Amino acid sequence: MEESIVQIPLEHLHESPFNPRLIYTGIEGLAENIKAEGRIHEPLLVRPRTNPMFKDDPEGATGFELVFGHRRLRAAQLAGLATAPCMVRAMTDAEARSAQIAENLQREDVHPLEEAVGMREMIEADGVTPEQIAARQGKSLAYVYARLKLNSLCDELREPFLKGEVHAENALHIARLPSVEHQRKALEYIRKESYRMGLDDGGRRSVREIRDMLVERFTLELKGAMFDPDDAALVPAAGACAACPKRSGNAPVFEDLVAEPKREPWQTRPRGADVCTDPDCFDAKKKAHLANKAAELEAKGKTVVTGAKARAAVDQHGKVKGAFIAAKDVSEELKKAKAKGKPVELVTILDPRSGKTTQAVKREDLVAAGVKKKEPAKRAQQRDWQAEQREKEARAEQITARNKALLARVRAASLERAPGALELRMIAAALVELVIDSDDGDLLVELWQEHLPGLAGKSWQRRRDEWSLQVEQLEPAQLTRLCLDCVLLTNVHVSAYGIENEPTNLLAAAEEYGVPLEEPADEGASTPSPAARAPEEAAAGAGAGKATKKAAAKKPKGRKTPPAAAGEEQTDDAGVAGGSDATTGALFEEAGA
């Protein structure tokens, strides 16, 4: 059939079974535009619907199949059009798929998962290679492999990813894990750590954090492995590591690990070309290696301690503990036991962490041979206490993880409502608890004695207890004022040991509200006049007051006042003594506290 443009009834146009597009946006707007114009300007590309794949369809040989234009077809249906302009072209399945991928890649809103589905179809149905796709689409091979890997994304993440709730790089970092089970474990870790997976932080920080966490937990360096990476017979199904497609150097989706610079001494995250990206396979090779080594030792007549017993017998540093003692540490006792005719059996502990072996003896065998005393009850109690502490620590980690997960859910819920009295009350209570124990606690009590009477003169412990009760009675407007006061009065009280500390929040608020740092002359009734001051202070202040005030006005924001010279009184930028309670009160009055 020659290529032509014809008006085809909408009911004769059918969806393409190869269409990689998964989401459609802006259909309503496009439909309104079509209504206003009365037609579709750009034709849809279709092919005759005579494929063998429709042989079971009674209408399989009728109508036309869309190659691209699925969005325009939906908009035309919504706009109520009867026909749509179509370019009819005879195309094979492979040609249709290739055209759809090319057209989709030109879209600004193309979703990575749509690209992934289309590329997979080309490979599986048409025998196209990733290299050919990269060449046709003008993309790098790593780009194509990364898109293809998104097809492995677990179901729990596919819909959130399509909705834009998951950053594309985060989706890839999870999808490149070797199995769905690993991906689900990764999601658990992400939720425990309350990482953000979307674009609410620009995506960059969360992408780095999640990527580094997944690399830390789900990849292992082959260098230093207890087994021989070149041993193809260790796990025959896996083969040698050098040729394994899951080795980072052979997996284009892990090129970020290969390209990373050399690790600094304090860094532990795997990187480079010799990184195993399948922890299950790595673990299987470890177990096979340990089993082979245990069999070799037993063939030599040795008693071997393996598995959980071996893990309990040595710590993470390889030091023997618990029911066993390293043979080298009791060499004299072993000689005595042999001399008594009661030789103690040596055992070989095969450390499952490192694969190293250690010669040891059972503590109870030395006691039975009469060459070592029974472990003191106090030491046994200490071991019991340590075991109890470990259990508590493990329980604490579980509770912390649960609390973090709850925190993430509560924070998400809090974004859906405006802060109210509950939130203000919690914030106020937390701020008051910080301030009430500080040097500014007396000032806070003084400012709030009208609303919260009876706190003056009481110890800070009593104040804290009574504040927590009385804060519950305050109205939202009062709670807001209380929170602001707690922030403003930080460093208002100045001690002899903290003269250099400035009330930064207070000064910033004064600047924002246009409040002068020194009381105006016509409102200075509370400030003693020069004549009323001590003679030596008046004499010094008469010539320096204006200059000091002028210098304060020009002082750059945030710069600290230099220390006073020896013998001079330390003053703030307005020429007021830093420790003056009267000045502090005046500043609060001006700020409207």
C-alpha positions as CSV (number, residue, x, y, z in Angstrom):
1,M,0.0,0.0,0.0
2,E,1.4,3.4,-1.0
3,E,1.9,5.9,1.8
4,S,-1.0,8.4,2.1
5,I,-2.8,10.6,4.5
6,V,-6.5,9.9,4.9
7,Q,-9.3,10.6,7.3
8,I,-10.1,7.4,9.2
9,P,-13.1,6.9,11.6
10,L,-11.9,6.7,15.2
11,E,-13.6,3.4,15.7
12,H,-11.3,1.9,13.0
13,L,-8.2,2.9,14.9
14,H,-6.7,0.4,17.4
15,E,-4.1,0.5,20.1
16,S,-0.7,-0.9,19.2
17,P,0.2,-4.0,21.3
18,F,3.8,-2.7,21.2
19,N,3.1,0.8,22.5
20,P,5.7,1.4,25.3
21,R,3.8,4.5,26.6
22,L,2.5,3.9,30.1
23,I,1.3,7.3,31.2
24,Y,-0.6,10.0,29.4
25,T,-0.7,13.6,30.6
26,G,-2.4,16.8,29.3
27,I,-5.2,14.9,27.4
28,E,-7.9,17.4,28.5
29,G,-5.9,20.4,27.4
30,L,-5.1,18.8,24.0
31,A,-8.8,18.0,23.6
32,E,-9.8,21.6,24.3
33,N,-7.2,22.7,21.7
34,I,-8.6,20.3,19.1
35,K,-12.2,21.5,19.8
36,A,-11.1,25.1,19.3
37,E,-9.2,24.3,16.1
38,G,-11.9,21.8,14.9
39,R,-9.3,19.3,13.7
40,I,-6.0,17.6,14.4
41,H,-3.1,19.3,12.6
42,E,-0.4,16.5,12.8
43,P,-1.5,13.2,11.3
44,L,-1.3,9.9,13.3
45,L,1.0,7.2,11.9
46,V,-0.9,3.9,11.4
47,R,-0.4,0.6,9.6
48,P,-2.9,-1.8,8.1
49,R,-4.2,-4.2,10.7
50,T,-3.6,-7.4,8.9
51,N,-0.8,-8.9,11.1
52,P,-0.9,-12.7,11.8
53,M,-1.1,-11.9,15.5
54,F,-4.8,-10.8,15.0
55,K,-5.8,-14.1,13.3
56,D,-8.0,-15.0,16.3
57,D,-9.8,-11.6,16.1
58,P,-12.9,-11.7,13.9
59,E,-12.1,-8.1,13.0
60,G,-8.4,-8.7,12.9
61,A,-8.1,-7.8,9.2
62,T,-10.1,-4.6,9.5
63,G,-9.1,-1.2,10.6
64,F,-5.7,0.2,11.4
65,E,-3.1,-0.2,14.1
66,L,-1.6,3.0,15.7
67,V,2.2,3.2,15.4
68,F,2.3,6.6,17.2
69,G,-0.4,9.1,18.0
70,H,-2.0,7.4,21.0
71,R,-2.2,10.6,22.9
72,R,-3.8,12.5,20.0
73,L,-6.3,9.6,19.5
74,R,-7.4,9.9,23.2
75,A,-7.8,13.7,22.9
76,A,-9.8,13.3,19.6
77,Q,-12.2,10.9,21.3
78,L,-12.6,13.3,24.2
79,A,-13.2,16.2,21.8
80,G,-15.9,14.2,20.1
81,L,-14.3,14.0,16.6
82,A,-15.6,11.3,14.2
83,T,-12.4,10.9,12.2
84,A,-8.6,11.7,12.5
85,P,-6.0,12.4,9.8
86,C,-3.7,9.4,9.5
87,M,-0.6,8.6,7.5
88,V,-0.9,5.0,6.4
89,R,2.3,3.1,6.1
90,A,3.1,-0.6,5.6
91,M,5.4,-1.6,8.4
92,T,6.7,-4.8,10.0
93,D,6.5,-5.4,13.7
94,A,10.2,-4.6,14.1
95,E,9.8,-1.3,12.1
96,A,6.8,-0.3,14.2
97,R,8.6,-1.0,17.5
98,S,11.7,0.9,16.3
99,A,9.6,3.9,15.2
100,Q,7.7,4.0,18.5
101,I,10.9,3.9,20.5
102,A,12.4,6.7,18.4
103,E,9.3,8.8,18.6
104,N,9.1,8.3,22.4
105,L,12.7,9.3,22.9
106,Q,11.9,12.7,21.2
107,R,9.2,13.4,23.8
108,E,10.1,15.8,26.6
109,D,7.9,13.9,29.0
110,V,9.1,10.4,28.1
111,H,9.3,8.3,31.2
112,P,12.4,6.2,31.8
113,L,10.2,3.1,32.4
114,E,8.5,3.6,29.0
115,E,11.9,3.6,27.4
116,A,12.8,0.5,29.3
117,V,9.7,-1.4,28.2
118,G,10.2,-0.4,24.5
119,M,13.9,-1.4,24.5
120,R,13.1,-4.7,26.0
121,E,10.5,-5.4,23.4
122,M,12.9,-4.7,20.6
123,I,15.5,-7.1,22.1
124,E,13.1,-9.9,22.9
125,A,10.9,-9.7,19.8
126,D,13.2,-8.5,17.1
127,G,16.6,-9.8,18.2
128,V,18.1,-6.3,18.4
129,T,21.1,-5.9,20.6
130,P,21.7,-3.2,23.2
131,E,24.6,-2.0,21.1
132,Q,22.3,-1.6,18.1
133,I,19.8,0.3,20.2
134,A,22.5,2.6,21.5
135,A,23.7,3.3,17.9
136,R,20.2,3.9,16.5
137,Q,19.1,6.2,19.3
138,G,22.3,8.1,19.7
139,K,22.7,7.0,23.4
140,S,25.6,5.5,25.3
141,L,25.6,1.7,25.9
142,A,25.6,2.4,29.7
143,Y,22.4,4.5,29.2
144,V,20.7,1.6,27.3
145,Y,21.7,-1.0,30.0
146,A,20.5,1.3,32.7
147,R,17.1,1.7,31.1
148,L,16.8,-2.0,30.5
149,K,17.6,-2.7,34.1
150,L,14.5,-0.7,35.1
151,N,12.4,-3.5,33.8
152,S,13.6,-5.5,36.9
153,L,12.0,-2.9,39.3
154,C,9.8,-4.6,41.9
155,D,6.0,-4.1,41.7
156,E,6.0,-2.0,44.9
157,L,8.0,0.7,43.2
158,R,6.7,0.7,39.6
159,E,3.5,2.8,40.2
160,P,5.2,5.3,42.5
161,F,8.0,5.6,39.9
162,L,5.5,6.3,37.1
163,K,3.8,8.9,39.3
164,G,7.0,10.8,39.8
165,E,7.3,9.9,43.5
166,V,10.6,8.2,43.0
167,H,13.7,9.7,41.5
168,A,14.9,7.9,38.3
169,E,18.4,7.3,39.7
170,N,16.9,6.0,43.0
171,A,14.8,3.6,41.0
172,L,17.8,2.4,39.0
173,H,19.9,1.9,42.2
174,I,17.2,-0.3,43.5
175,A,16.4,-2.1,40.2
176,R,20.0,-3.1,39.7
177,L,20.0,-5.2,42.9
178,P,20.1,-8.9,41.9
179,S,16.6,-10.0,43.0
180,V,13.1,-8.7,44.0
181,E,13.9,-9.9,47.6
182,H,17.0,-7.7,47.7
183,Q,14.9,-4.8,46.4
184,R,12.3,-5.3,49.2
185,K,15.1,-5.4,51.8
186,A,16.5,-2.2,50.3
187,L,13.1,-0.6,50.7
188,E,13.0,-1.6,54.4
189,Y,16.4,0.0,54.9
190,I,15.4,3.2,53.1
191,R,12.2,3.5,55.2
192,K,14.2,2.8,58.5
193,E,16.6,5.6,57.6
194,S,13.7,7.9,56.5
195,Y,15.4,8.6,53.2
196,R,13.4,10.7,50.7
197,M,13.1,8.9,47.3
198,G,11.4,11.7,45.3
199,L,12.4,15.1,44.1
200,D,11.2,17.2,47.1
201,D,14.9,18.0,47.9
202,G,16.0,18.4,44.3
203,G,16.7,14.7,44.3
204,R,20.4,15.0,44.6
205,R,21.1,14.5,48.3
206,S,18.7,11.5,48.6
207,V,20.1,9.9,45.5
208,R,23.7,10.0,46.9
209,E,22.6,8.8,50.3
210,I,20.5,5.9,49.0
211,R,23.1,4.9,46.4
212,D,25.9,4.8,49.0
213,M,23.7,2.9,51.5
214,L,22.8,0.3,48.9
215,V,26.4,-0.1,47.8
216,E,27.4,-0.5,51.4
217,R,24.8,-3.2,52.2
218,F,24.5,-5.1,48.9
219,T,28.0,-5.2,47.3
220,L,31.2,-6.8,48.4
221,E,34.8,-6.4,47.2
222,L,36.3,-9.6,45.7
223,K,39.7,-8.5,46.8
224,G,40.3,-10.0,50.2
225,A,37.5,-12.6,49.9
226,M,38.1,-15.8,51.9
227,F,37.5,-17.9,48.8
228,D,39.4,-17.9,45.5
229,P,37.5,-15.7,43.0
230,D,39.1,-17.6,40.1
231,D,37.9,-21.0,41.3
232,A,35.2,-21.9,38.8
233,A,34.4,-25.2,40.5
234,L,33.7,-23.7,43.9
235,V,30.0,-23.1,42.9
236,P,29.8,-24.5,39.4
237,A,26.5,-22.7,38.5
238,A,28.2,-19.4,39.2
239,G,31.6,-20.0,37.7
240,A,34.7,-17.8,38.2
241,C,34.1,-14.3,39.3
242,A,36.3,-12.6,36.7
243,A,33.8,-13.5,33.9
244,C,30.7,-13.1,35.9
245,P,28.2,-10.5,34.6
246,K,27.5,-9.5,38.1
247,R,31.0,-8.3,38.7
248,S,31.0,-4.5,38.6
249,G,33.6,-4.4,35.8
250,N,31.4,-6.5,33.6
251,A,28.1,-4.8,34.4
252,P,27.6,-1.4,32.6
253,V,24.9,-0.4,35.1
254,F,27.6,-0.3,37.8
255,E,30.0,1.9,35.9
256,D,29.7,4.4,38.7
257,L,31.6,2.0,41.0
258,V,34.3,1.4,38.5
259,A,34.7,5.1,37.7
260,E,35.0,6.2,41.4
261,P,38.3,7.5,42.5
262,K,40.6,5.5,44.8
263,R,39.2,5.1,48.3
264,E,40.6,7.1,51.1
265,P,41.8,5.1,54.2
266,W,38.7,6.0,56.2
267,Q,36.2,5.0,53.5
268,T,34.8,1.5,53.5
269,R,32.2,1.5,50.7
270,P,33.2,-1.0,47.9
271,R,34.3,0.5,44.6
272,G,36.3,-0.4,41.5
273,A,36.0,-3.2,38.8
274,D,36.3,-6.1,41.2
275,V,33.1,-5.7,43.2
276,C,30.5,-8.5,43.5
277,T,27.0,-7.1,43.1
278,D,25.2,-10.3,44.2
279,P,25.6,-10.9,47.9
280,D,23.7,-14.2,47.8
281,C,26.2,-15.6,45.3
282,F,29.1,-14.2,47.3
283,D,27.6,-15.9,50.5
284,A,27.1,-19.2,48.6
285,K,30.8,-19.2,47.7
286,K,31.8,-18.4,51.3
287,K,29.7,-21.3,52.6
288,A,31.2,-23.7,49.9
289,H,34.7,-22.6,50.8
290,L,34.1,-23.1,54.5
291,A,32.6,-26.5,53.9
292,N,35.5,-27.6,51.8
293,K,38.0,-26.3,54.4
294,A,36.2,-28.1,57.2
295,A,36.2,-31.3,55.2
296,E,40.0,-31.0,54.6
297,L,40.7,-30.4,58.3
298,E,38.5,-33.4,59.4
299,A,40.2,-35.6,56.8
300,K,43.4,-34.8,58.7
301,G,41.8,-36.1,61.9
302,K,41.1,-32.7,63.5
303,T,37.9,-31.8,65.5
304,V,36.5,-28.7,63.8
305,V,34.1,-26.2,65.3
306,T,32.0,-24.6,62.5
307,G,28.8,-22.5,62.0
308,A,27.0,-20.8,64.8
309,K,29.2,-22.5,67.5
310,A,32.3,-21.1,65.8
311,R,30.8,-17.6,65.5
312,A,30.0,-17.7,69.3
313,A,33.5,-19.0,70.1
314,V,35.4,-16.1,68.5
315,D,34.6,-12.3,68.3
316,Q,34.7,-10.1,65.3
317,H,38.5,-9.6,65.8
318,G,39.2,-13.4,65.8
319,K,39.8,-13.5,69.6
320,V,38.7,-16.7,71.3
321,K,36.0,-16.2,73.9
322,G,33.2,-17.9,75.9
323,A,33.4,-21.7,76.4
324,F,36.8,-21.9,74.6
325,I,40.4,-20.7,75.3
326,A,43.0,-20.3,72.7
327,A,45.6,-23.1,73.0
328,K,48.5,-20.6,72.9
329,D,47.2,-18.9,76.0
330,V,47.2,-22.1,78.1
331,S,50.3,-23.9,76.8
332,E,51.6,-24.5,80.4
333,E,48.3,-25.9,81.5
334,L,48.2,-28.3,78.5
335,K,51.7,-29.6,79.4
336,K,50.6,-30.2,83.0
337,A,47.5,-32.1,81.9
338,K,49.6,-34.3,79.6
339,A,52.0,-34.9,82.5
340,K,49.1,-36.0,84.7
341,G,48.0,-38.5,82.0
342,K,44.9,-36.4,81.3
343,P,45.6,-34.8,77.9
344,V,43.1,-32.2,76.7
345,E,41.7,-32.4,73.2
346,L,42.6,-29.6,70.9
347,V,39.9,-28.3,68.6
348,T,40.1,-26.2,65.5
349,I,37.7,-23.2,65.3
350,L,36.9,-22.2,61.8
351,D,35.9,-18.6,61.9
352,P,32.9,-18.1,59.6
353,R,33.6,-14.4,59.3
354,S,37.2,-14.6,58.0
355,G,37.7,-18.3,57.2
356,K,40.8,-18.3,59.5
357,T,41.4,-21.2,61.9
358,T,42.4,-21.1,65.6
359,Q,43.6,-23.9,67.8
360,A,41.6,-23.9,71.1
361,V,40.5,-26.1,74.0
362,K,37.3,-26.3,75.9
363,R,37.5,-24.5,79.2
364,E,35.6,-27.3,81.0
365,D,38.1,-29.9,79.8
366,L,40.9,-27.9,81.5
367,V,38.9,-27.8,84.7
368,A,38.2,-31.6,84.5
369,A,41.9,-32.2,84.0
370,G,42.6,-30.3,87.2
371,V,44.9,-27.7,85.6
372,K,42.5,-24.7,85.6
373,K,40.1,-23.5,88.2
374,K,36.4,-23.1,87.4
375,E,35.5,-19.7,86.2
376,P,34.7,-17.4,89.1
377,A,31.0,-16.8,89.6
378,K,31.7,-13.0,89.3
379,R,33.1,-13.4,85.8
380,A,30.2,-15.6,84.8
381,Q,27.9,-13.0,86.1
382,Q,29.8,-10.4,84.1
383,R,29.3,-12.5,81.0
384,D,25.6,-12.8,81.7
385,W,25.4,-9.0,82.2
386,Q,27.2,-8.5,78.9
387,A,24.9,-10.9,77.1
388,E,21.9,-9.0,78.7
389,Q,23.3,-5.7,77.5
390,R,23.7,-7.0,74.0
391,E,20.1,-8.1,74.0
392,K,19.0,-4.7,75.3
393,E,21.1,-3.0,72.6
394,A,19.5,-5.2,69.9
395,R,16.1,-4.4,71.3
396,A,16.9,-0.7,71.4
397,E,17.9,-0.8,67.7
398,Q,14.5,-2.4,66.9
399,I,12.6,0.2,68.9
400,T,14.7,3.0,67.3
401,A,13.9,1.6,63.8
402,R,10.2,1.4,64.7
403,N,10.3,5.0,66.0
404,K,12.1,6.2,62.9
405,A,9.5,4.6,60.7
406,L,6.7,6.2,62.8
407,L,8.5,9.5,62.5
408,A,8.5,9.3,58.7
409,R,4.8,8.5,58.7
410,V,3.9,11.3,61.1
411,R,6.0,13.8,59.2
412,A,4.3,12.8,56.0
413,A,0.9,13.2,57.7
414,S,1.9,16.6,59.2
415,L,2.4,18.0,55.7
416,E,-1.3,17.5,54.9
417,R,-2.5,19.9,57.6
418,A,-1.6,23.4,58.9
419,P,0.1,23.5,62.3
420,G,-2.4,24.0,65.1
421,A,-2.5,24.2,68.9
422,L,-1.0,20.7,69.4
423,E,2.1,21.4,67.3
424,L,2.6,24.9,68.9
425,R,2.2,23.3,72.4
426,M,4.8,20.7,71.6
427,I,7.2,23.2,70.2
428,A,6.7,25.6,73.1
429,A,7.3,22.8,75.7
430,A,10.5,21.7,74.0
431,L,11.8,25.3,73.8
432,V,10.9,26.1,77.4
433,E,12.7,23.0,78.6
434,L,15.9,24.1,76.8
435,V,15.6,27.7,78.1
436,I,14.4,27.1,81.7
437,D,17.6,25.4,82.8
438,S,19.8,28.1,81.3
439,D,21.0,31.5,82.5
440,D,18.1,33.0,80.6
441,G,15.5,31.0,82.6
442,D,15.0,33.7,85.2
443,L,14.3,36.3,82.5
444,L,11.7,33.9,80.9
445,V,10.0,33.6,84.2
446,E,10.0,37.4,84.7
447,L,8.5,38.0,81.2
448,W,5.7,35.5,81.8
449,Q,4.9,36.0,85.4
450,E,1.6,37.6,84.5
451,H,0.4,34.5,82.6
452,L,2.2,31.9,84.5
453,P,2.4,33.1,88.1
454,G,4.1,31.4,91.0
455,L,7.4,30.3,89.3
456,A,9.7,33.1,90.6
457,G,12.1,32.0,93.2
458,K,11.6,28.3,92.6
459,S,14.3,25.8,91.6
460,W,14.7,25.0,87.9
461,Q,13.5,21.4,88.6
462,R,10.2,22.8,90.0
463,R,10.0,25.3,87.3
464,R,10.3,22.7,84.6
465,D,7.6,20.5,86.1
466,E,5.2,23.4,86.6
467,W,5.8,24.9,83.2
468,S,4.9,21.6,81.5
469,L,1.6,21.7,83.2
470,Q,0.9,25.4,82.7
471,V,1.8,25.5,79.1
472,E,-1.1,23.2,78.5
473,Q,-3.5,26.0,79.5
474,L,-2.2,28.6,77.0
475,E,-4.0,29.7,73.9
476,P,-2.4,29.4,70.4
477,A,-1.6,33.1,70.3
478,Q,0.1,32.9,73.7
479,L,2.0,29.8,72.6
480,T,3.3,31.6,69.5
481,R,4.5,34.5,71.7
482,L,6.1,32.0,74.1
483,C,8.0,30.3,71.3
484,L,9.3,33.6,70.0
485,D,10.4,34.7,73.5
486,C,12.4,31.6,74.0
487,V,14.2,32.2,70.8
488,L,14.7,36.0,71.3
489,L,16.1,35.8,74.8
490,T,19.0,33.5,73.9
491,N,22.2,35.1,75.2
492,V,20.4,38.2,76.6
493,H,21.7,37.3,80.0
494,V,25.5,37.8,79.8
495,S,27.9,36.4,82.4
496,A,31.5,37.4,83.1
497,Y,32.6,34.2,81.3
498,G,30.6,34.9,78.1
499,I,30.9,38.6,77.5
500,E,31.7,38.0,73.8
501,N,28.4,36.2,73.3
502,E,25.9,38.3,71.4
503,P,22.0,38.0,71.5
504,T,22.1,37.2,67.8
505,N,18.4,36.4,67.4
506,L,17.4,39.5,69.4
507,L,19.6,41.8,67.3
508,A,18.3,40.2,64.0
509,A,14.7,40.8,65.2
510,A,15.5,44.4,66.2
511,E,16.8,45.0,62.7
512,E,13.8,43.4,61.1
513,Y,11.3,45.4,63.2
514,G,13.2,48.6,62.9
515,V,13.9,48.9,66.7
516,P,16.9,51.0,67.6
517,L,19.6,49.3,69.6
518,E,19.6,52.2,72.1
519,E,16.5,54.0,73.5
520,P,15.7,57.2,71.7
521,A,16.7,60.4,73.7
522,D,13.1,61.6,74.1
523,E,12.0,58.2,75.5
524,G,15.0,57.7,77.7
525,A,13.3,58.2,81.1
526,S,14.4,54.7,82.2
527,T,18.0,55.5,81.2
528,P,20.0,57.6,83.6
529,S,21.2,60.9,82.2
530,P,24.9,61.6,82.0
531,A,24.6,63.9,85.0
532,A,23.0,61.2,87.1
533,R,25.8,58.7,86.3
534,A,28.9,58.3,88.3
535,P,31.3,61.3,87.7
536,E,33.9,59.2,85.9
537,E,31.3,57.5,83.7
538,A,29.7,60.8,82.8
539,A,33.0,62.3,81.8
540,A,33.9,59.3,79.7
541,G,30.4,59.1,78.1
542,A,30.1,62.7,77.2
543,G,32.7,62.6,74.5
544,A,32.3,59.0,73.4
545,G,28.5,58.5,73.3
546,K,27.9,59.9,69.8
547,A,30.9,58.3,68.3
548,T,30.0,54.9,69.8
549,K,26.4,55.1,68.6
550,K,27.5,56.1,65.1
551,A,30.0,53.2,64.9
552,A,27.2,50.8,66.1
553,A,24.9,52.0,63.3
554,K,27.6,51.2,60.7
555,K,28.6,47.9,62.1
556,P,28.2,45.1,59.5
557,K,25.7,42.5,60.5
558,G,27.1,39.5,62.4
559,R,30.5,41.0,63.3
560,K,31.4,40.6,66.9
561,T,32.5,43.5,69.1
562,P,36.2,43.4,69.8
563,P,37.3,42.8,73.4
564,A,37.6,46.0,75.6
565,A,41.1,47.2,76.3
566,A,42.4,46.5,79.8
567,G,40.8,48.7,82.4
568,E,37.8,49.6,80.2
569,E,34.3,48.5,80.7
570,Q,33.1,46.0,78.1
571,T,30.2,47.5,76.1
572,D,27.9,46.4,73.3
573,D,27.6,48.1,69.9
574,A,25.3,50.8,71.3
575,G,27.7,51.8,74.0
576,V,25.6,50.0,76.7
577,A,27.3,47.8,79.3
578,G,26.9,44.2,78.1
579,G,25.7,42.9,81.5
580,S,23.0,45.6,82.1
581,D,19.7,44.1,83.0
582,A,18.0,47.5,82.5
583,T,19.2,47.6,78.9
584,T,18.0,44.0,78.4
585,G,14.5,45.0,79.6
586,A,14.5,48.1,77.4
587,L,15.4,46.0,74.3
588,F,12.5,43.7,75.0
589,E,10.1,46.5,75.5
590,E,11.2,48.0,72.2
591,A,10.8,44.6,70.5
592,G,7.2,44.4,71.9
593,A,8.0,41.3,73.9
